[in-house]
Amino acid sequence: WGRIVMAVGKAGEPADRDRLSISMGGVQITRDGQIVPGYDETPVAAHMKGPEIDIAVDIGLGRGKATVWTCDLTDGYIRINADYRS
């Protein structure tokens, strides 16, 4: 989750580390800039192995919302798709 915090910081938009909350797969990891007491990485690690990964980031600066969809750009994905032309 540290890389998520880094990405938020590098986004160039207002953000306050002390208000940042992050969850993955419905599991709360941080709340108001601090790791959640008793946080267990096990269910998050299992979620990260799935075909879809749900990450929620609350920057704590209002009620606005956005959804971002992305895709797999790993080496395996590129190899699969390099074998044909569309």
C-alpha positions in Angstrom: 0.0 0.0 0.0 3.0 2.3 0.3 3.2 2.6 -3.5 -0.5 3.7 -3.5 0.4 6.5 -1.0 3.4 7.4 -3.3 1.1 7.6 -6.4 -1.3 9.8 -4.6 1.5 12.1 -3.6 2.9 12.3 -7.1 -0.5 12.9 -8.8 0.0 16.7 -8.5 -3.4 17.2 -6.8 -4.1 18.4 -3.3 -3.8 15.5 -0.8 -3.2 15.3 2.9 -1.3 12.2 4.1 -3.0 12.5 7.5 -6.5 12.1 6.0 -5.6 9.3 3.5 -7.5 6.1 3.9 -6.9 3.0 1.7 -8.7 -0.4 1.4 -8.2 -3.3 -1.0 -10.8 -6.0 -1.6 -13.0 -4.4 1.0 -10.3 -4.7 3.7 -9.4 -1.3 5.4 -5.6 -0.9 5.5 -5.2 2.7 6.5 -7.5 5.2 8.1 -6.6 8.9 8.4 -3.0 8.3 7.4 -2.4 5.5 9.9 -2.4 1.7 9.5 -5.6 0.2 11.0 -4.9 -1.4 14.3 -4.8 -5.2 13.9 -4.5 -5.0 10.1 -3.9 -8.5 8.7 -2.3 -8.6 5.3 -3.5 -12.2 4.5 -6.9 -11.4 3.0 -5.4 -8.5 1.0 -2.6 -10.7 -0.4 -5.2 -13.3 -1.4 -7.3 -10.6 -3.1 -4.2 -9.4 -5.0 -3.9 -12.8 -6.6 -7.4 -12.6 -8.1 -8.3 -11.6 -11.7 -9.6 -8.3 -10.5 -8.1 -6.0 -7.8 -10.4 -3.5 -6.1 -8.5 -0.6 -4.5 -10.3 2.3 -2.8 -8.5 5.5 -1.9 -10.1 8.2 0.1 -8.0 11.4 0.2 -10.3 12.9 2.8 -10.8 16.2 1.1 -14.5 16.2 0.1 -17.3 14.1 -1.3 -16.1 13.8 -4.9 -15.8 10.3 -6.4 -14.1 8.8 -9.4 -13.7 5.3 -10.8 -10.6 4.2 -12.7 -10.4 1.1 -14.8 -7.0 -0.2 -15.9 -5.7 -3.5 -17.4 -2.9 -6.0 -17.2 0.2 -4.7 -18.9 2.5 -7.4 -17.5 5.1 -9.1 -19.7 2.8 -12.1 -20.0 0.0 -9.9 -21.4 2.3 -8.3 -23.9 3.7 -11.7 -25.1 0.1 -13.1 -25.6 -1.0 -10.0 -27.6 2.2 -9.7 -29.7 1.5 -13.0 -31.5 -1.3 -11.6 -33.8 -2.3 -8.5 -35.7 -5.7 -6.9 -35.6 
